């Protein structure tokens, strides 16, 4: 009798295991799978420019942000003019939230500072999917020699693949 009772107790257990297995496998088949294009990871370089018109640019602070959450800022390098060749200072905490605040200054005399439109930084971005990430740039402040505040324009351009 003991063997028969033990087998009888095991039958409901095994039925439960089989039913749970079917439920689990049925649930796995209904999980949406992202297309390969949606998960493609791409790296982009975004050049950031400041246009100081005819005034020498001695300092700037900008905010570059990704409008959608499909882009992550992964690196920053300096600009093209010797006065801003070194990478700018940036806020690492802001960088983790699809935006970065960059700032730099140079105390050189006016003759050694850039005038007009100059690339002040390159921001490296990791994007997910085929869509183009949208960016926005906002000038926080800018200055010329002797700490005088000036009005500047800011823009960005995604670097073309070579």
HELIX and SHEET records of a PDB file:
HELIX    1   1 UNK A    2  UNK A   29  1                                  28    
HELIX    2   2 UNK A   36  UNK A   39  1                                   4    
HELIX    3   3 UNK A   82  UNK A   84  5                                   3    
HELIX    4   4 UNK A   92  UNK A   95  1                                   4    
HELIX    5   5 UNK A  110  UNK A  112  5                                   3    
HELIX    6   6 UNK A  145  UNK A  147  5                                   3    
SHEET    1   A 4 UNK A  71  UNK A  78  0                                        
SHEET    2   A 4 UNK A 115  UNK A 128 -1                                        
SHEET    3   A 4 UNK A  41  UNK A  56 -1                                        
SHEET    4   A 4 UNK A 153  UNK A 158 -1                                        
SHEET    1   B 4 UNK A  89  UNK A  90  0                                        
SHEET    2   B 4 UNK A  99  UNK A 105 -1                                        
SHEET    3   B 4 UNK A  59  UNK A  66 -1                                        
SHEET    4   B 4 UNK A 135  UNK A 143 -1                                        
END                                                                             
